Amino acid sequence: MIADQHVQPLRDALTRADFTVDAVYALLGDDAHRALGRNQTTPAVRATRGDGDLATLVRLFALQVPVARDRAESALPGLVEPLAAAGMLEVSADEVRALVDVRPYGDEEHDWWVVCDPTSGLDGRSAPMDPSYVLGISEASSSLAQLTIRRPAGRALDLGTGCGVQALHLAQHVGEVVATDVNPRALAMARLTAALNEAAVDVRDGSLFDPVAGETFDLIATNPPFVISPPGSQVLVYRDSGMPGDSVVRHLVENAAAHLNDGGWCQILANWAHHRGIDWQDDLGGWLDGQPLDAWILQREVVDPAAYVEMWLADAGLAGSDDYVARYDAWLDWFESEGIEAIGFGWLSLRKTAATPVHRLEEWTGEIAQPVGPTIAAWGDRVDALRGLDDAALLDRTFRQAIDLVEETRGAAGADDPESIVIRLQHGVRRARQVDTVEAGLVGASDGDLTSGQILDALASLLGRDAAELRRTYAPTVRDLVSEGYLV
């Protein structure tokens, strides 16, 4: 990548051209932007025919279209030759072509740039992926960014940083950020991404936890190379670990505690094998045995072996290749020999604890309102609040309904009582729960003033029920309502 003295001029050029997510979207328009999401560039090429440095940068980087030398010099003054010498541009006669992608990125408060390899498969072009390919902004990286807890922290680790997306986010709320990878190309791009955005990131070379041996963190965020493929398959560094099965994810789980400070979180975006005759929750639960970790594992999707193989062969640019069918068949043979009948995708959030660990492993294919990070953090708070409380102590606590809780009733118009009452969360994991009259009254009266026991006593008097019996019956319900976030 480019020398240090050229980083600030490049940043200045990108800033001057207003090379931001919002400006690019405004230039392209809705239709062209949606087409780019489908890897089709023609509408965007048409939208960038005019002059202007922003249009030049979009054509050069996002659309992979060669631009005239004078246009490149205007958009990147004094930088064409240095970028070419660094392998980021290729100059041929009077044209300039980008060999890497400098991509606008951001969140609600920041405009950033991410350096990565050009998007593959544009306009239907397909070719086998280079093993050292560095992926840019993806659905996976966005999901991990939304999953990660954003509370202030002292030290954080971005394990398998790739182009450095997670490190950018972490640098906004963490004092010291370490980012690791085994791909030299990714390391160079991550360093340039950090430098362009003036983010202090310690980028290190090495596999998994090796570069941080003996170190601990308050937060670990990782989208590891988790693809489950047969031994001897082509290894694409950004997605394949070379380790058998789902053992790379298991390794992270089993070694997370050694690299976490007390109360620290390790959050993993991953997939795992469903083995024939074994419940996936029991399988992953075994990874947690003996670990001082609270764990919330959320399975978001389950894919059959055939669909899984098709997806990752296409991702590798092998769809339509001469050996496509042979690769497909061999992959399915290996799944069958390993007893793998499905593959789960999801999120693992692990927190180091000195207390008896709490594990919640569940499937949730329903709606998620992003970001989900605050929901994960709030779950940890509720675990702390409930840990060790017996029913009597629980009912002596005050709670209030979650700020995003809504109640829905259903019944005939004008009826005195509804046929059903449903409470529903609007943020994070958008759970819904059908409740009876007592539960609805309990939730409705939970405003932080009365204890749950006092509310149940009042409901017993109102409904002509025995107060002690109501407490015994509904104490587990109170626990569930708190555990699932309806009451906080």
C-alpha positions as a Python dict, from the first residue, in 0.01 Angstrom:
ca = {
    (1, 'M'): (0, 0, 0),
    (2, 'I'): (104, 365, -24),
    (3, 'A'): (377, 530, 181),
    (4, 'D'): (285, 724, 492),
    (5, 'Q'): (348, 1063, 331),
    (6, 'H'): (74, 999, 75),
    (7, 'V'): (-199, 903, 322),
    (8, 'Q'): (-300, 1257, 416),
    (9, 'P'): (-308, 1380, 53),
    (10, 'L'): (-531, 1083, -33),
    (11, 'R'): (-757, 1162, 259),
    (12, 'D'): (-771, 1526, 146),
    (13, 'A'): (-862, 1426, -210),
    (14, 'L'): (-1142, 1196, -94),
    (15, 'T'): (-1274, 1465, 139),
    (16, 'R'): (-1258, 1736, -127),
    (17, 'A'): (-1458, 1520, -370),
    (18, 'D'): (-1717, 1449, -97),
    (19, 'F'): (-1658, 1078, -152),
    (20, 'T'): (-1912, 970, 112),
    (21, 'V'): (-2195, 718, 128),
    (22, 'D'): (-2462, 989, 112),
    (23, 'A'): (-2301, 1182, -174),
    (24, 'V'): (-2245, 868, -382),
    (25, 'Y'): (-2606, 761, -324),
    (26, 'A'): (-2730, 1104, -432),
    (27, 'L'): (-2516, 1091, -746),
    (28, 'L'): (-2629, 743, -849),
    (29, 'G'): (-2995, 760, -753),
    (30, 'D'): (-3220, 483, -624),
    (31, 'D'): (-3230, 264, -934),
    (32, 'A'): (-2853, 256, -993),
    (33, 'H'): (-2786, 197, -625),
    (34, 'R'): (-3023, -100, -619),
    (35, 'A'): (-2864, -236, -936),
    (36, 'L'): (-2520, -218, -774),
    (37, 'G'): (-2663, -422, -488),
    (38, 'R'): (-2731, -688, -753),
    (39, 'N'): (-2373, -650, -887),
    (40, 'Q'): (-2495, -471, -1202),
    (41, 'T'): (-2305, -154, -1295),
    (42, 'T'): (-2474, -30, -1614),
    (43, 'P'): (-2720, 215, -1448),
    (44, 'A'): (-2438, 354, -1231),
    (45, 'V'): (-2207, 393, -1531),
    (46, 'R'): (-2481, 594, -1702),
    (47, 'A'): (-2528, 807, -1390),
    (48, 'T'): (-2157, 895, -1373),
    (49, 'R'): (-2102, 1004, -1734),
    (50, 'G'): (-2070, 1368, -1637),
    (51, 'D'): (-1763, 1554, -1518),
    (52, 'G'): (-1669, 1593, -1156),
    (53, 'D'): (-1424, 1430, -919),
    (54, 'L'): (-1693, 1238, -734),
    (55, 'A'): (-1812, 1072, -1055),
    (56, 'T'): (-1451, 990, -1143),
    (57, 'L'): (-1386, 821, -808),
    (58, 'V'): (-1708, 621, -828),
    (59, 'R'): (-1621, 499, -1177),
    (60, 'L'): (-1261, 423, -1083),
    (61, 'F'): (-1320, 235, -759),
    (62, 'A'): (-1679, 116, -723),
    (63, 'L'): (-1755, 43, -1089),
    (64, 'Q'): (-1407, -80, -1194),
    (65, 'V'): (-1425, 136, -1507),
    (66, 'P'): (-1100, 281, -1649),
    (67, 'V'): (-1096, 661, -1647),
    (68, 'A'): (-901, 912, -1851),
    (69, 'R'): (-563, 1008, -1704),
    (70, 'D'): (-657, 1376, -1679),
    (71, 'R'): (-976, 1292, -1485),
    (72, 'A'): (-779, 1070, -1246),
    (73, 'E'): (-522, 1347, -1194),
    (74, 'S'): (-801, 1594, -1118),
    (75, 'A'): (-964, 1366, -860),
    (76, 'L'): (-633, 1244, -712),
    (77, 'P'): (-390, 1534, -761),
    (78, 'G'): (-27, 1427, -735),
    (79, 'L'): (-132, 1075, -637),
    (80, 'V'): (-170, 879, -960),
    (81, 'E'): (197, 784, -984),
    (82, 'P'): (241, 704, -610),
    (83, 'L'): (-76, 494, -611),
    (84, 'A'): (40, 313, -923),
    (85, 'A'): (380, 247, -765),
    (86, 'A'): (201, 105, -461),
    (87, 'G'): (-5, -134, -673),
    (88, 'M'): (-333, 45, -610),
    (89, 'L'): (-371, 185, -963),
    (90, 'E'): (-261, 73, -1308),
    (91, 'V'): (-169, 337, -1564),
    (92, 'S'): (-186, 241, -1932),
    (93, 'A'): (-140, 504, -2202),
    (94, 'D'): (-398, 771, -2123),
    (95, 'E'): (-615, 554, -1896),
    (96, 'V'): (-608, 471, -1528),
    (97, 'R'): (-762, 161, -1374),
    (98, 'A'): (-803, 77, -1005),
    (99, 'L'): (-651, -245, -871),
    (100, 'V'): (-807, -199, -527),
    (101, 'D'): (-1130, -51, -401),
    (102, 'V'): (-1141, 257, -179),
    (103, 'R'): (-1498, 243, -58),
    (104, 'P'): (-1705, 504, 128),
    (105, 'Y'): (-1847, 366, 451),
    (106, 'G'): (-1991, 510, 769),
    (107, 'D'): (-2239, 502, 1052),
    (108, 'E'): (-2480, 759, 1193),
    (109, 'E'): (-2195, 982, 1310),
    (110, 'H'): (-1894, 909, 1086),
    (111, 'D'): (-1786, 909, 722),
    (112, 'W'): (-1507, 661, 662),
    (113, 'W'): (-1320, 492, 376),
    (114, 'V'): (-1236, 124, 362),
    (115, 'V'): (-957, -18, 146),
    (116, 'C'): (-1028, -365, 9),
    (117, 'D'): (-1018, -567, -311),
    (118, 'P'): (-1262, -479, -592),
    (119, 'T'): (-1607, -636, -579),
    (120, 'S'): (-1607, -972, -755),
    (121, 'G'): (-1871, -1086, -1001),
    (122, 'L'): (-1976, -746, -1134),
    (123, 'D'): (-2205, -768, -1438),
    (124, 'G'): (-2206, -1146, -1427),
    (125, 'R'): (-1830, -1180, -1469),
    (126, 'S'): (-1710, -1491, -1290),
    (127, 'A'): (-1359, -1617, -1222),
    (128, 'P'): (-1200, -1822, -945),
    (129, 'M'): (-1118, -1607, -643),
    (130, 'D'): (-759, -1529, -552),
    (131, 'P'): (-680, -1706, -222),
    (132, 'S'): (-553, -1377, -76),
    (133, 'Y'): (-865, -1180, -174),
    (134, 'V'): (-962, -917, 86),
    (135, 'L'): (-1337, -882, 122),
    (136, 'G'): (-1487, -536, 167),
    (137, 'I'): (-1813, -434, 329),
    (138, 'S'): (-2040, -738, 335),
    (139, 'E'): (-2360, -854, 494),
    (140, 'A'): (-2149, -1048, 744),
    (141, 'S'): (-1935, -749, 844),
    (142, 'S'): (-2244, -532, 880),
    (143, 'S'): (-2413, -798, 1095),
    (144, 'L'): (-2112, -820, 1327),
    (145, 'A'): (-2096, -441, 1355),
    (146, 'Q'): (-2464, -438, 1457),
    (147, 'L'): (-2413, -727, 1700),
    (148, 'T'): (-2115, -580, 1883),
    (149, 'I'): (-2175, -414, 2219),
    (150, 'R'): (-2080, -45, 2200),
    (151, 'R'): (-2025, 40, 2565),
    (152, 'P'): (-1696, 221, 2643),
    (153, 'A'): (-1411, -24, 2704),
    (154, 'G'): (-1038, -23, 2769),
    (155, 'R'): (-906, -280, 2521),
    (156, 'A'): (-1065, -458, 2225),
    (157, 'L'): (-954, -724, 1977),
    (158, 'D'): (-1071, -746, 1616),
    (159, 'L'): (-970, -1105, 1541),
    (160, 'G'): (-949, -1169, 1167),
    (161, 'T'): (-976, -803, 1076),
    (162, 'G'): (-971, -835, 697),
    (163, 'C'): (-993, -482, 559),
    (164, 'G'): (-1038, -337, 910),
    (165, 'V'): (-1410, -260, 924),
    (166, 'Q'): (-1467, -379, 1280),
    (167, 'A'): (-1154, -203, 1403),
    (168, 'L'): (-1295, 128, 1277),
    (169, 'H'): (-1610, 81, 1481),
    (170, 'L'): (-1419, -36, 1788),
    (171, 'A'): (-1187, 265, 1778),
    (172, 'Q'): (-1485, 493, 1842),
    (173, 'H'): (-1558, 358, 2192),
    (174, 'V'): (-1249, 162, 2298),
    (175, 'G'): (-922, 306, 2426),
    (176, 'E'): (-687, 51, 2264),
    (177, 'V'): (-773, -162, 1959),
    (178, 'V'): (-570, -460, 1837),
    (179, 'A'): (-652, -611, 1495),
    (180, 'T'): (-509, -940, 1369),
    (181, 'D'): (-504, -1140, 1045),
    (182, 'V'): (-295, -1405, 868),
    (183, 'N'): (-331, -1253, 520),
    (184, 'P'): (-46, -1008, 444),
    (185, 'R'): (-265, -829, 190),
    (186, 'A'): (-541, -785, 448),
    (187, 'L'): (-292, -653, 703),
    (188, 'A'): (-170, -389, 459),
    (189, 'M'): (-525, -286, 373),
    (190, 'A'): (-632, -275, 736),
    (191, 'R'): (-338, -50, 820),
    (192, 'L'): (-426, 185, 534),
    (193, 'T'): (-794, 184, 632),
    (194, 'A'): (-699, 283, 986),
    (195, 'A'): (-453, 550, 869),
    (196, 'L'): (-698, 705, 621),
    (197, 'N'): (-952, 741, 899),
    (198, 'E'): (-702, 853, 1163),
    (199, 'A'): (-795, 556, 1382),
    (200, 'A'): (-537, 425, 1627),
    (201, 'V'): (-527, 50, 1556),
    (202, 'D'): (-245, -192, 1643),
    (203, 'V'): (-248, -429, 1342),
    (204, 'R'): (-68, -761, 1400),
    (205, 'D'): (16, -1065, 1190),
    (206, 'G'): (-85, -1408, 1314),
    (207, 'S'): (-350, -1678, 1340),
    (208, 'L'): (-643, -1666, 1582),
    (209, 'F'): (-518, -1584, 1935),
    (210, 'D'): (-148, -1636, 1858),
    (211, 'P'): (-63, -1265, 1812),
    (212, 'V'): (-216, -1179, 2152),
    (213, 'A'): (-83, -1465, 2361),
    (214, 'G'): (-102, -1376, 2729),
    (215, 'E'): (-313, -1061, 2666),
    (216, 'T'): (-667, -992, 2778),
    (217, 'F'): (-942, -767, 2648),
    (218, 'D'): (-1273, -617, 2748),
    (219, 'L'): (-1423, -693, 2408),
    (220, 'I'): (-1343, -935, 2128),
    (221, 'A'): (-1530, -909, 1796),
    (222, 'T'): (-1469, -1164, 1526),
    (223, 'N'): (-1608, -1285, 1195),
    (224, 'P'): (-1372, -1582, 1165),
    (225, 'P'): (-1310, -1790, 851),
    (226, 'F'): (-1586, -2033, 943),
    (227, 'V'): (-1680, -2205, 616),
    (228, 'I'): (-1715, -2581, 669),
    (229, 'S'): (-1545, -2749, 374),
    (230, 'P'): (-1369, -3080, 299),
    (231, 'P'): (-998, -3126, 370),
    (232, 'G'): (-789, -3034, 69),
    (233, 'S'): (-1032, -2771, -59),
    (234, 'Q'): (-901, -2444, -196),
    (235, 'V'): (-845, -2209, 98),
    (236, 'L'): (-974, -1854, 58),
    (237, 'V'): (-818, -1682, 357),
    (238, 'Y'): (-1112, -1449, 426),
    (239, 'R'): (-1353, -1742, 472),
    (240, 'D'): (-1160, -2071, 516),
    (241, 'S'): (-950, -2158, 820),
    (242, 'G'): (-813, -2489, 693),
    (243, 'M'): (-928, -2643, 1024),
    (244, 'P'): (-1166, -2941, 1010),
    (245, 'G'): (-1540, -2893, 1032),
    (246, 'D'): (-1652, -2615, 1264),
    (247, 'S'): (-1349, -2652, 1489),
    (248, 'V'): (-1230, -2295, 1427),
    (249, 'V'): (-1542, -2163, 1600),
    (250, 'R'): (-1509, -2419, 1877),
    (251, 'H'): (-1146, -2312, 1926),
    (252, 'L'): (-1256, -1951, 1970),
    (253, 'V'): (-1521, -2047, 2224),
    (254, 'E'): (-1288, -2270, 2422),
    (255, 'N'): (-1009, -2009, 2432),
    (256, 'A'): (-1213, -1690, 2471),
    (257, 'A'): (-1211, -1685, 2851),
    (258, 'A'): (-830, -1689, 2863),
    (259, 'H'): (-828, -1363, 2664),
    (260, 'L'): (-1112, -1181, 2840),
    (261, 'N'): (-1104, -960, 3145),
    (262, 'D'): (-1375, -1028, 3404),
    (263, 'G'): (-1704, -911, 3255),
    (264, 'G'): (-1550, -892, 2907),
    (265, 'W'): (-1744, -1003, 2599),
    (266, 'C'): (-1644, -1215, 2300),
    (267, 'Q'): (-1888, -1184, 2009),
    (268, 'I'): (-1863, -1421, 1715),
    (269, 'L'): (-2043, -1437, 1382),
    (270, 'A'): (-2025, -1799, 1272),
    (271, 'N'): (-2180, -2117, 1147),
    (272, 'W'): (-2175, -2467, 1290),
    (273, 'A'): (-2253, -2820, 1184),
    (274, 'H'): (-2575, -3001, 1271),
    (275, 'H'): (-2469, -3363, 1316),
    (276, 'R'): (-2707, -3649, 1257),
    (277, 'G'): (-2876, -3761, 1579),
    (278, 'I'): (-2736, -3475, 1792),
    (279, 'D'): (-2930, -3164, 1887),
    (280, 'W'): (-2728, -2858, 1783),
    (281, 'Q'): (-2785, -2701, 2126),
    (282, 'D'): (-2630, -3003, 2296),
    (283, 'D'): (-2340, -2995, 2051),
    (284, 'L'): (-2257, -2628, 2107),
    (285, 'G'): (-2339, -2657, 2475),
    (286, 'G'): (-2053, -2905, 2498),
    (287, 'W'): (-1815, -2634, 2379),
    (288, 'L'): (-1912, -2431, 2685),
    (289, 'D'): (-1862, -2709, 2940),
    (290, 'G'): (-1625, -2597, 3213),
    (291, 'Q'): (-1586, -2248, 3064),
    (292, 'P'): (-1637, -1946, 3295),
    (293, 'L'): (-1865, -1790, 3035),
    (294, 'D'): (-2220, -1668, 3027),
    (295, 'A'): (-2342, -1739, 2675),
    (296, 'W'): (-2627, -1631, 2453),
    (297, 'I'): (-2614, -1822, 2125),
    (298, 'L'): (-2875, -1728, 1868),
    (299, 'Q'): (-2922, -1948, 1562),
    (300, 'R'): (-3059, -1726, 1286),
    (301, 'E'): (-3079, -1968, 993),
    (302, 'V'): (-3040, -2335, 906),
    (303, 'V'): (-2924, -2435, 557),
    (304, 'D'): (-2929, -2780, 399),
    (305, 'P'): (-2597, -2918, 270),
    (306, 'A'): (-2679, -2871, -99),
    (307, 'A'): (-2774, -2504, -59),
    (308, 'Y'): (-2463, -2447, 154),
    (309, 'V'): (-2230, -2595, -108),
    (310, 'E'): (-2393, -2398, -389),
    (311, 'M'): (-2360, -2073, -197),
    (312, 'W'): (-1990, -2111, -122),
    (313, 'L'): (-1893, -2249, -463),
    (314, 'A'): (-2058, -1943, -616),
    (315, 'D'): (-1880, -1721, -362),
    (316, 'A'): (-1548, -1870, -475),
    (317, 'G'): (-1629, -1782, -838),
    (318, 'L'): (-1654, -2149, -934),
    (319, 'A'): (-2011, -2158, -1063),
    (320, 'G'): (-1990, -2279, -1421),
    (321, 'S'): (-1630, -2399, -1387),
    (322, 'D'): (-1528, -2725, -1551),
    (323, 'D'): (-1494, -2904, -1220),
    (324, 'Y'): (-1801, -2749, -1055),
    (325, 'V'): (-2002, -3072, -1045),
    (326, 'A'): (-1706, -3274, -917),
    (327, 'R'): (-1642, -3021, -637),
    (328, 'Y'): (-2012, -3012, -550),
    (329, 'D'): (-2036, -3392, -535),
    (330, 'A'): (-1717, -3433, -331),
    (331, 'W'): (-1836, -3171, -79),
    (332, 'L'): (-2168, -3351, -33),
    (333, 'D'): (-1985, -3684, 3),
    (334, 'W'): (-1775, -3534, 282),
    (335, 'F'): (-2081, -3393, 461),
    (336, 'E'): (-2240, -3737, 446),
    (337, 'S'): (-1929, -3909, 579),
    (338, 'E'): (-1913, -3659, 868),
    (339, 'G'): (-2280, -3702, 952),
    (340, 'I'): (-2352, -3335, 881),
    (341, 'E'): (-2717, -3296, 786),
    (342, 'A'): (-2748, -2915, 806),
    (343, 'I'): (-2549, -2602, 885),
    (344, 'G'): (-2656, -2336, 1132),
    (345, 'F'): (-2574, -1965, 1100),
    (346, 'G'): (-2586, -1732, 1393),
    (347, 'W'): (-2435, -1524, 1667),
    (348, 'L'): (-2241, -1621, 1978),
    (349, 'S'): (-2210, -1368, 2261),
    (350, 'L'): (-1990, -1489, 2548),
    (351, 'R'): (-1912, -1303, 2870),
    (352, 'K'): (-1650, -1399, 3125),
    (353, 'T'): (-1794, -1447, 3472),
    (354, 'A'): (-1675, -1561, 3812),
    (355, 'A'): (-2029, -1675, 3901),
    (356, 'T'): (-2218, -1985, 3791),
    (357, 'P'): (-2252, -1938, 3413),
    (358, 'V'): (-2589, -1886, 3248),
    (359, 'H'): (-2638, -2032, 2900),
    (360, 'R'): (-2916, -1945, 2658),
    (361, 'L'): (-2907, -2132, 2326),
    (362, 'E'): (-3205, -2071, 2102),
    (363, 'E'): (-3323, -2050, 1746),
    (364, 'W'): (-3463, -1715, 1637),
    (365, 'T'): (-3553, -1677, 1272),
    (366, 'G'): (-3797, -1395, 1344),
    (367, 'E'): (-3751, -1026, 1300),
    (368, 'I'): (-3449, -841, 1438),
    (369, 'A'): (-3449, -462, 1476),
    (370, 'Q'): (-3087, -357, 1440),
    (371, 'P'): (-2861, -281, 1611),
    (372, 'V'): (-2889, -584, 1836),
    (373, 'G'): (-2578, -501, 2043),
    (374, 'P'): (-2775, -307, 2307),
    (375, 'T'): (-3008, -607, 2345),
    (376, 'I'): (-2711, -837, 2411),
    (377, 'A'): (-2568, -597, 2669),
    (378, 'A'): (-2909, -565, 2839),
    (379, 'W'): (-2938, -944, 2853),
    (380, 'G'): (-2610, -954, 3043),
    (381, 'D'): (-2744, -694, 3287),
    (382, 'R'): (-3056, -904, 3344),
    (383, 'V'): (-2848, -1217, 3400),
    (384, 'D'): (-2662, -1030, 3674),
    (385, 'A'): (-2988, -906, 3826),
    (386, 'L'): (-3146, -1253, 3836),
    (387, 'R'): (-2842, -1463, 3925),
    (388, 'G'): (-2884, -1627, 4262),
    (389, 'L'): (-3232, -1484, 4331),
    (390, 'D'): (-3484, -1732, 4467),
    (391, 'D'): (-3855, -1673, 4404),
    (392, 'A'): (-3910, -1481, 4727),
    (393, 'A'): (-3620, -1245, 4656),
    (394, 'L'): (-3731, -1206, 4294),
    (395, 'L'): (-4083, -1101, 4393),
    (396, 'D'): (-3934, -849, 4635),
    (397, 'R'): (-3773, -664, 4345),
    (398, 'T'): (-3923, -377, 4146),
    (399, 'F'): (-3931, -389, 3768),
    (400, 'R'): (-4065, -174, 3488),
    (401, 'Q'): (-4180, -271, 3145),
    (402, 'A'): (-3927, -237, 2864),
    (403, 'I'): (-3933, 102, 2696),
    (404, 'D'): (-4013, -53, 2359),
    (405, 'L'): (-4289, -285, 2481),
    (406, 'V'): (-4630, -267, 2314),
    (407, 'E'): (-4949, -455, 2389),
    (408, 'E'): (-5185, -591, 2126),
    (409, 'T'): (-5536, -716, 2202),
    (410, 'R'): (-5764, -917, 1978),
    (411, 'G'): (-6133, -978, 2010),
    (412, 'A'): (-6478, -892, 1884),
    (413, 'A'): (-6554, -522, 1859),
    (414, 'G'): (-6731, -400, 2172),
    (415, 'A'): (-6655, -714, 2376),
    (416, 'D'): (-6582, -664, 2747),
    (417, 'D'): (-6275, -887, 2743),
    (418, 'P'): (-6026, -954, 2461),
    (419, 'E'): (-5985, -1304, 2323),
    (420, 'S'): (-5607, -1273, 2344),
    (421, 'I'): (-5342, -1032, 2469),
    (422, 'V'): (-4994, -1024, 2317),
    (423, 'I'): (-4698, -820, 2439),
    (424, 'R'): (-4430, -745, 2182),
    (425, 'L'): (-4079, -599, 2191),
    (426, 'Q'): (-3988, -352, 1917),
    (427, 'H'): (-3607, -334, 1954),
    (428, 'G'): (-3340, -600, 1905),
    (429, 'V'): (-3486, -951, 1912),
    (430, 'R'): (-3852, -868, 1852),
    (431, 'R'): (-4007, -1129, 2077),
    (432, 'A'): (-4380, -1165, 2126),
    (433, 'R'): (-4561, -1346, 2406),
    (434, 'Q'): (-4926, -1423, 2459),
    (435, 'V'): (-5023, -1342, 2818),
    (436, 'D'): (-5321, -1408, 3039),
    (437, 'T'): (-5508, -1151, 3245),
    (438, 'V'): (-5275, -1178, 3544),
    (439, 'E'): (-4960, -1148, 3332),
    (440, 'A'): (-5104, -852, 3142),
    (441, 'G'): (-5195, -683, 3471),
    (442, 'L'): (-4850, -754, 3613),
    (443, 'V'): (-4670, -607, 3312),
    (444, 'G'): (-4905, -310, 3290),
    (445, 'A'): (-4853, -219, 3657),
    (446, 'S'): (-4473, -261, 3650),
    (447, 'D'): (-4351, 98, 3658),
    (448, 'G'): (-4071, 65, 3913),
    (449, 'D'): (-4279, 166, 4216),
    (450, 'L'): (-4429, -160, 4346),
    (451, 'T'): (-4251, -493, 4377),
    (452, 'S'): (-4373, -778, 4160),
    (453, 'G'): (-4502, -948, 4475),
    (454, 'Q'): (-4704, -641, 4571),
    (455, 'I'): (-4853, -623, 4222),
    (456, 'L'): (-4950, -992, 4236),
    (457, 'D'): (-5109, -940, 4578),
    (458, 'A'): (-5315, -652, 4440),
    (459, 'L'): (-5421, -862, 4141),
    (460, 'A'): (-5521, -1148, 4375),
    (461, 'S'): (-5746, -911, 4568),
    (462, 'L'): (-5895, -767, 4249),
    (463, 'L'): (-5960, -1111, 4094),
    (464, 'G'): (-6067, -1289, 4414),
    (465, 'R'): (-5767, -1525, 4402),
    (466, 'D'): (-5549, -1655, 4684),
    (467, 'A'): (-5243, -1428, 4711),
    (468, 'A'): (-4997, -1700, 4818),
    (469, 'E'): (-5113, -1926, 4537),
    (470, 'L'): (-5079, -1645, 4282),
    (471, 'R'): (-4724, -1575, 4399),
    (472, 'R'): (-4627, -1943, 4366),
    (473, 'T'): (-4788, -1974, 4025),
    (474, 'Y'): (-4651, -1657, 3869),
    (475, 'A'): (-4301, -1631, 4018),
    (476, 'P'): (-4160, -1837, 3726),
    (477, 'T'): (-4350, -1609, 3487),
    (478, 'V'): (-4187, -1302, 3641),
    (479, 'R'): (-3849, -1468, 3595),
    (480, 'D'): (-3923, -1542, 3229),
    (481, 'L'): (-4052, -1191, 3163),
    (482, 'V'): (-3732, -1044, 3303),
    (483, 'S'): (-3505, -1298, 3136),
    (484, 'E'): (-3658, -1227, 2794),
    (485, 'G'): (-3652, -851, 2838),
    (486, 'Y'): (-4021, -767, 2873),
    (487, 'L'): (-3950, -642, 3223),
    (488, 'V'): (-3627, -464, 3316),
}
